[in-house]
Amino acid sequence: MRHVVWDWNGTLFDDLEIVVASVNVSLRAIGAAPIEVETYQAVYQRPLFRFYENLLGRPVAPEEMRSIDNDFHAAYHALLDQARLTVDARRAIELVAERGGTQSVLSMWWHDQLVPAVRFFGLEDHMLAVDGHRGGPGETKEKHLVAHVEQLTRLFPELVRREAVAVIGDVTDDADAARAAKVGCVLYDGGSQPRAVLAATGVPVAATLVEAVEMAGGLISA
């Protein structure tokens, strides 16, 4: 075990129900019908404008996407106290540490909201870095993971080597980003996308976060 880059939303943080509720707030604001969890999981993708285009059956202009994103995040923030860490998140983090590994968090949730959330759950001290999103609404994770890994290898050269890094996330965007950053990846099927969609990426898929850590160890143990 060397270094695990954790995704937050849908991976360490079990927020699927409040995410769908917040999506429905954003849909209601533009006169669209609400969706169920199953529809969200079947349609979800990044960049997010494509997700909304598939739901709405029409193009979504950048200015409308900004409005949708603002509505979503306002609703999500209001519902935050209804979500908790994934059931085995703490054990998975402990397992990485027990095996001598280092860890960090990279999320596409806004940075100024992510950092206090990680701190609230007492996880900050386990992480070399906690990086949230600082770009435009709904971007993919690729360039952000590339920058995150480059920063880690530069700041902690004795602890983090690119060939010994694995991402653990819950969506295909995590796998795409891992390929762009030239690091390993394991996907967790308890989040935003169903197992069949995750498996189609060709990366290992785990049913629990502890299992994901075990799989990640196999990818980067050498």
C-alpha angles and dihedrals in degrees: 000000000000120000130350121195106204125208112218114204111065092001115058090005116056099213104137095119095051091043091057091045089052092047087054091053089053091047092049090053090061095041097257128138121259122253136218127239091258092056091048092052093046095050105031117121142137138279084056096220087069090053091054093042090056091048094047099036092227141076119283115214120219094251091051090048090055091052092047091049092050091051091047095050094045090054093042092052090051091053099043095107089062094065131072141187116289109272097255098029095110093046091049091051091048090050092056090051093046089056092053096256130140126225144200139176125235116179137168088222113107112282097229090056098039098055096057090044092055089046092048091058092048096245101116095091090057092059132081088202140001113204125179131182118293100166136077123314118283100005124158119256098238103098091037094055091045089054092044093053093044090052093049094049090048097047098037106029093157093052107034126051119174093231089055098052126103130181120218112199142141106235140058089249087070090056092047090049092048091054091050091050092044094236134122125269141199121186125214116215098207096083140057103332135045122254095251092057092047093047091053088069089068095235123118115276122209130198093211137025092244089055089048090055090050090051093046090052089057091052097050107024095106 
